[in-house]
Amino acid sequence: MNGQNRKNIKIGSEVYIVLKKDQRTGKRTKGIVKDLLTKKSFHPHGIKVRLQNGQVGRVQEVIKEVSDNSK
């Protein structure tokens, strides 16, 4: 699933992001979403998030969604 729609990305989801420094190469970084930083519902370059390890970038792909009933 692509990372352009905010509704597809939830805190705790496993995603691939592109860091600012890697935008030219397109190198992707894998991580777990800690915070959603983009307020709009759609962004053409991907929703900006902060991962649990503190890295910030735009979501390119959602690998694993968090289910609402997992407690």
N, C-alpha and C positions, 0 to 999 in steps of 0.2 A: 504494500500500500504506500502511496506517495505521501510526502510530508507537507503538501501545500495547504491542506485543510486542517484547521485547528481541531475540529471535532474528531479527527482520526487519532489524535495524540493525547494521551493521558499521562499523568504523573505515575511513574513506575513502569511505563512502556519501554521496551528495548528497541533502540533505534540506531540508524546510521546517520551521522551528521557530517557536514563539511565545515571545518574550522575556517575562520577568516584567512589565516595564513596559507591554507591549502586550497583556496578558491581557484587559483590558476591551474593547479594540477588535478583537482577533483578528488584528492585523496580523502577517503571516508574514515571516520572514527566511530567505533561501536560503543554504546553506553546505555545507561538507564536514565530516563528523564527525571530530574528533580524539580525544575520550575519551567513553566511556559512563559516566555518573555514577550512574544508577539501578541498584541491584544486583538488584532483584526482576525476575522474568521478565515481569511484566505490570504496567502502571500505567494506570488509566482516563483520566488526563489526558495521557498520552504519556510516553515514556521521556526522562529528562533527559540532555542531552548538552552537551559543549563543542565548539564549532566550531573550525576551524583559526585563525580570526581572534580567538579568545578569548571570543566571545559564548556565553552559557549560556542554554538554554531547553529546552522540551519539544517533542519531534518530533510534528508533525501529519501529515506525509506523507513517505514515502521516494520520491524522484524517480528515482534511479539507484542500483542496488545494485552493490557491488564483487564481481566474480567471483573465486573462489578461485584460478583458474589464471592470473590476469593478473600477470605478473612483469616 
